[in-house]
Amino acid sequence: MKLLFSPEDGRILGVQAVGEAGVEKRIDVIAIAIQLGATIYDRDW
């Protein structure tokens, strides 16, 4: 999975993923985060 974000403010800009089962669910979660204006700092890594 590749997460693209703005280095200035941490805003999530996009995501790329390759895989088999479950990839679409991970993409869906990131898509919702983008719609909500989440940043990389909002997530506990």
N, CA, C and O atoms as a GROMACS GRO file, in nm:
protein
  180
    1MET      N    1   0.085  -0.117   0.000
    1MET     CA    2   0.000   0.000   0.000
    1MET      C    3   0.090   0.123   0.000
    1MET      O    4   0.189   0.130   0.073
    2LYS      N    5   0.053   0.219  -0.082
    2LYS     CA    6   0.125   0.346  -0.091
    2LYS      C    7   0.027   0.458  -0.057
    2LYS      O    8  -0.076   0.474  -0.123
    3LEU      N    9   0.060   0.534   0.046
    3LEU     CA   10  -0.024   0.643   0.092
    3LEU      C   11   0.041   0.775   0.050
    3LEU      O   12   0.156   0.801   0.082
    4LEU      N   13  -0.034   0.856  -0.022
    4LEU     CA   14   0.015   0.986  -0.067
    4LEU      C   15  -0.042   1.095   0.023
    4LEU      O   16  -0.163   1.098   0.049
    5PHE      N   17   0.046   1.185   0.070
    5PHE     CA   18  -0.001   1.291   0.158
    5PHE      C   19   0.078   1.418   0.134
    5PHE      O   20   0.187   1.416   0.078
    6SER      N   21   0.020   1.528   0.176
    6SER     CA   22   0.084   1.659   0.164
    6SER      C   23   0.187   1.675   0.275
    6SER      O   24   0.152   1.662   0.393
    7PRO      N   25   0.312   1.702   0.241
    7PRO     CA   26   0.414   1.718   0.346
    7PRO      C   27   0.393   1.846   0.429
    7PRO      O   28   0.443   1.854   0.542
    8GLU      N   29   0.322   1.943   0.375
    8GLU     CA   30   0.300   2.068   0.449
    8GLU      C   31   0.206   2.050   0.567
    8GLU      O   32   0.234   2.097   0.677
    9ASP      N   33   0.094   1.981   0.544
    9ASP     CA   34  -0.006   1.971   0.650
    9ASP      C   35  -0.048   1.828   0.684
    9ASP      O   36  -0.132   1.808   0.772
   10GLY      N   37   0.008   1.728   0.616
   10GLY     CA   38  -0.024   1.590   0.646
   10GLY      C   39  -0.155   1.541   0.588
   10GLY      O   40  -0.197   1.429   0.614
   11ARG      N   41  -0.221   1.624   0.508
   11ARG     CA   42  -0.350   1.587   0.448
   11ARG      C   43  -0.332   1.468   0.354
   11ARG      O   44  -0.240   1.467   0.272
   12ILE      N   45  -0.418   1.368   0.365
   12ILE     CA   46  -0.412   1.249   0.280
   12ILE      C   47  -0.466   1.285   0.142
   12ILE      O   48  -0.577   1.337   0.130
   13LEU      N   49  -0.387   1.257   0.040
   13LEU     CA   50  -0.424   1.291  -0.097
   13LEU      C   51  -0.470   1.171  -0.178
   13LEU      O   52  -0.551   1.186  -0.269
   14GLY      N   53  -0.420   1.053  -0.146
   14GLY     CA   54  -0.458   0.936  -0.221
   14GLY      C   55  -0.390   0.812  -0.168
   14GLY      O   56  -0.309   0.818  -0.075
   15VAL      N   57  -0.424   0.699  -0.228
   15VAL     CA   58  -0.367   0.571  -0.187
   15VAL      C   59  -0.364   0.478  -0.308
   15VAL      O   60  -0.452   0.484  -0.394
   16GLN      N   61  -0.263   0.393  -0.312
   16GLN     CA   62  -0.252   0.290  -0.415
   16GLN      C   63  -0.229   0.158  -0.344
   16GLN      O   64  -0.154   0.151  -0.247
   17ALA      N   65  -0.294   0.052  -0.391
   17ALA     CA   66  -0.277  -0.078  -0.327
   17ALA      C   67  -0.288  -0.188  -0.431
   17ALA      O   68  -0.365  -0.180  -0.526
   18VAL      N   69  -0.210  -0.291  -0.410
   18VAL     CA   70  -0.214  -0.410  -0.493
   18VAL      C   71  -0.225  -0.529  -0.400
   18VAL      O   72  -0.155  -0.535  -0.298
   19GLY      N   73  -0.310  -0.622  -0.433
   19GLY     CA   74  -0.323  -0.740  -0.348
   19GLY      C   75  -0.444  -0.821  -0.387
   19GLY      O   76  -0.507  -0.800  -0.491
   20GLU      N   77  -0.474  -0.913  -0.301
   20GLU     CA   78  -0.587  -1.001  -0.326
   20GLU      C   79  -0.702  -0.966  -0.232
   20GLU      O   80  -0.746  -0.851  -0.228
   21ALA      N   81  -0.748  -1.061  -0.159
   21ALA     CA   82  -0.866  -1.040  -0.073
   21ALA      C   83  -0.842  -0.932   0.031
   21ALA      O   84  -0.738  -0.930   0.097
   22GLY      N   85  -0.938  -0.843   0.047
   22GLY     CA   86  -0.933  -0.742   0.150
   22GLY      C   87  -0.878  -0.607   0.109
   22GLY      O   88  -0.892  -0.510   0.183
   23VAL      N   89  -0.815  -0.599  -0.007
   23VAL     CA   90  -0.756  -0.472  -0.050
   23VAL      C   91  -0.864  -0.366  -0.067
   23VAL      O   92  -0.843  -0.250  -0.029
   24GLU      N   93  -0.976  -0.402  -0.121
   24GLU     CA   94  -1.082  -0.303  -0.145
   24GLU      C   95  -1.135  -0.244  -0.016
   24GLU      O   96  -1.174  -0.128  -0.012
   25LYS      N   97  -1.136  -0.323   0.091
   25LYS     CA   98  -1.182  -0.271   0.220
   25LYS      C   99  -1.084  -0.168   0.276
   25LYS      O  100  -1.126  -0.067   0.332
   26ARG      N  101  -0.955  -0.193   0.261
   26ARG     CA  102  -0.855  -0.096   0.308
   26ARG      C  103  -0.864   0.033   0.229
   26ARG      O  104  -0.852   0.142   0.285
   27ILE      N  105  -0.886   0.022   0.098
   27ILE     CA  106  -0.902   0.140   0.013
   27ILE      C  107  -1.026   0.218   0.055
   27ILE      O  108  -1.024   0.341   0.060
   28ASP      N  109  -1.134   0.147   0.085
   28ASP     CA  110  -1.258   0.213   0.129
   28ASP      C  111  -1.237   0.295   0.257
   28ASP      O  112  -1.289   0.406   0.269
   29VAL      N  113  -1.161   0.241   0.350
   29VAL     CA  114  -1.134   0.312   0.476
   29VAL      C  115  -1.057   0.440   0.449
   29VAL      O  116  -1.089   0.545   0.504
   30ILE      N  117  -0.955   0.432   0.363
   30ILE     CA  118  -0.876   0.551   0.330
   30ILE      C  119  -0.962   0.652   0.253
   30ILE      O  120  -0.949   0.772   0.274
   31ALA      N  121  -1.050   0.604   0.165
   31ALA     CA  122  -1.137   0.694   0.089
   31ALA      C  123  -1.228   0.774   0.183
   31ALA      O  124  -1.250   0.893   0.161
   32ILE      N  125  -1.279   0.710   0.284
   32ILE     CA  126  -1.362   0.780   0.382
   32ILE      C  127  -1.279   0.883   0.458
   32ILE      O  128  -1.325   0.994   0.484
   33ALA      N  129  -1.157   0.845   0.495
   33ALA     CA  130  -1.069   0.938   0.566
   33ALA      C  131  -1.041   1.061   0.480
   33ALA      O  132  -1.038   1.173   0.532
   34ILE      N  133  -1.021   1.041   0.350
   34ILE     CA  134  -0.998   1.154   0.259
   34ILE      C  135  -1.121   1.245   0.256
   34ILE      O  136  -1.108   1.367   0.261
   35GLN      N  137  -1.240   1.184   0.246
   35GLN     CA  138  -1.363   1.263   0.241
   35GLN      C  139  -1.382   1.344   0.369
   35GLN      O  140  -1.439   1.454   0.365
   36LEU      N  141  -1.337   1.292   0.480
   36LEU     CA  142  -1.351   1.361   0.609
   36LEU      C  143  -1.240   1.461   0.635
   36LEU      O  144  -1.241   1.531   0.736
   37GLY      N  145  -1.144   1.469   0.544
   37GLY     CA  146  -1.035   1.564   0.559
   37GLY      C  147  -0.930   1.521   0.660
   37GLY      O  148  -0.862   1.605   0.720
   38ALA      N  149  -0.915   1.391   0.679
   38ALA     CA  150  -0.819   1.339   0.776
   38ALA      C  151  -0.676   1.366   0.734
   38ALA      O  152  -0.646   1.385   0.616
   39THR      N  153  -0.588   1.369   0.832
   39THR     CA  154  -0.445   1.383   0.806
   39THR      C  155  -0.374   1.256   0.854
   39THR      O  156  -0.434   1.173   0.922
   40ILE      N  157  -0.247   1.244   0.818
   40ILE     CA  158  -0.171   1.128   0.864
   40ILE      C  159  -0.150   1.132   1.015
   40ILE      O  160  -0.119   1.030   1.077
   41TYR      N  161  -0.167   1.249   1.074
   41TYR     CA  162  -0.150   1.264   1.218
   41TYR      C  163  -0.274   1.223   1.296
   41TYR      O  164  -0.268   1.208   1.418
   42ASP      N  165  -0.387   1.203   1.227
   42ASP     CA  166  -0.511   1.162   1.293
   42ASP      C  167  -0.514   1.013   1.321
   42ASP      O  168  -0.599   0.966   1.397
   43ARG      N  169  -0.424   0.938   1.262
   43ARG     CA  170  -0.421   0.792   1.274
   43ARG      C  171  -0.310   0.750   1.369
   43ARG      O  172  -0.199   0.804   1.364
   44ASP      N  173  -0.338   0.653   1.456
   44ASP     CA  174  -0.235   0.594   1.542
   44ASP      C  175  -0.165   0.484   1.465
   44ASP      O  176  -0.223   0.378   1.440
   45TRP      N  177  -0.043   0.508   1.428
   45TRP     CA  178   0.033   0.409   1.350
   45TRP      C  179   0.097   0.313   1.446
   45TRP      O  180   0.167   0.221   1.403
   0.00000   0.00000   0.00000
